[in-house]
């Protein structure tokens, strides 16, 4: 995450950057990293994202009987990112 702070701070359009957004099924514990986790509400978009993550999920799981977690949005403001992860 400190590398992401450096990337954002050195970006030519740093003043226009308001935060970071991601979509993932690996959202367990993301709130401890400072992310706000929001479930995807649109059924079709959630299904599309779930289907796109499915091959990787199936190949990486040792227990194939488990269902992958549904995808969620992850949000963090630029201020939250820099205050939490800015280096010395």
Secondary structure, 3 states (H helix, E strand, C coil): CHHHHHHHHHCCCCCCCCEEEEEECCCCCHHHHCCEEEECCCHHHHHHHHHHHHHHHHHHCCCCCCCCCCCEEEEEEHHHHHHHHCCC
